[in-house]
Amino acid sequence: MNSQEAYLFFQFISYRYEKSSTIITSNKGFTDWQELFGDPVIASAILDRLLHHARVVNIKGHSYRLQGHAFARQLLQKGGESVTTSPD
């Protein structure tokens, strides 16, 4: 994300801060957001507003999008990350 995109996202979060609910999903931990936004100050400001009064739900598990795909079966055969597959 370039600096202009990061600043626009900050403006969006700031506008909604304490006015509206916001749900964000990410596969990145909060410690990785500095790298994602490319600026530790903007990442900290965004997280400060997002996490104030927040409920963080950390979901761990297998990807539902990979179920039944050949890629998931290859991972299992190579002993990689465990992926649950099921018939549709």
C-alpha positions as CSV (number, residue, x, y, z in Angstrom):
1,M,0.0,0.0,0.0
2,N,1.5,3.4,-0.9
3,S,1.4,6.4,1.4
4,Q,-1.6,8.0,-0.2
5,E,-3.6,4.8,0.0
6,A,-2.6,4.5,3.7
7,Y,-3.6,8.1,4.4
8,L,-7.0,7.6,2.7
9,F,-7.6,4.5,4.8
10,F,-6.7,6.5,7.9
11,Q,-9.2,9.2,6.9
12,F,-11.9,6.6,6.4
13,I,-11.2,5.1,9.8
14,S,-11.0,8.5,11.4
15,Y,-14.3,9.6,9.9
16,R,-16.1,6.5,11.3
17,Y,-14.3,6.6,14.7
18,E,-16.9,6.6,17.5
19,K,-19.7,7.2,15.0
20,S,-20.3,3.9,13.2
21,S,-19.4,0.2,13.6
22,T,-16.7,-1.1,11.4
23,I,-15.8,-4.7,10.7
24,I,-12.4,-5.5,9.2
25,T,-11.0,-8.9,8.4
26,S,-7.3,-9.5,7.8
27,N,-4.9,-12.4,7.7
28,K,-2.2,-10.1,9.1
29,G,-1.5,-9.7,12.8
30,F,-1.5,-6.2,14.3
31,T,2.3,-6.3,14.5
32,D,2.4,-6.7,10.7
33,W,0.3,-3.6,9.9
34,Q,3.3,-1.3,10.1
35,E,4.8,-3.2,7.1
36,L,1.4,-3.3,5.4
37,F,1.0,0.5,5.5
38,G,4.6,1.3,5.1
39,D,4.6,3.9,7.9
40,P,4.7,3.1,11.6
41,V,3.0,6.4,12.5
42,I,0.0,5.9,10.3
43,A,-0.3,2.2,11.2
44,S,-0.3,3.1,14.9
45,A,-2.9,5.9,14.4
46,I,-5.2,3.5,12.5
47,L,-4.9,0.8,15.1
48,D,-5.4,3.2,17.9
49,R,-8.8,4.2,16.5
50,L,-9.8,0.7,15.4
51,L,-8.9,-1.0,18.7
52,H,-10.4,1.7,21.0
53,H,-13.8,0.2,22.2
54,A,-13.2,-2.8,19.9
55,R,-13.9,-6.5,20.2
56,V,-11.2,-8.5,18.5
57,V,-12.2,-11.9,17.3
58,N,-9.2,-14.1,16.5
59,I,-10.4,-17.0,14.3
60,K,-8.0,-19.9,13.7
61,G,-8.7,-22.7,11.4
62,H,-8.7,-24.1,8.0
63,S,-9.5,-22.1,4.9
64,Y,-13.0,-22.9,3.6
65,R,-12.0,-21.6,0.1
66,L,-9.5,-24.4,-0.3
67,Q,-11.9,-27.2,0.5
68,G,-12.0,-29.7,-2.3
69,H,-9.3,-28.0,-4.4
70,A,-6.3,-29.9,-5.8
71,F,-4.0,-27.4,-4.1
72,A,-5.3,-28.4,-0.7
73,R,-4.7,-32.1,-1.4
74,Q,-1.1,-31.3,-2.6
75,L,-0.5,-29.5,0.7
76,L,-1.7,-32.5,2.7
77,Q,0.5,-34.9,0.7
78,K,3.6,-32.7,1.2
79,G,3.0,-32.6,4.9
80,G,2.3,-28.9,4.8
81,E,-0.4,-27.0,6.5
82,S,-3.4,-29.1,7.4
83,V,-6.4,-28.3,5.2
84,T,-9.7,-30.0,5.7
85,T,-11.5,-31.1,2.5
86,S,-15.1,-32.2,2.2
87,P,-17.4,-33.0,-0.6
88,D,-19.8,-30.1,-1.6
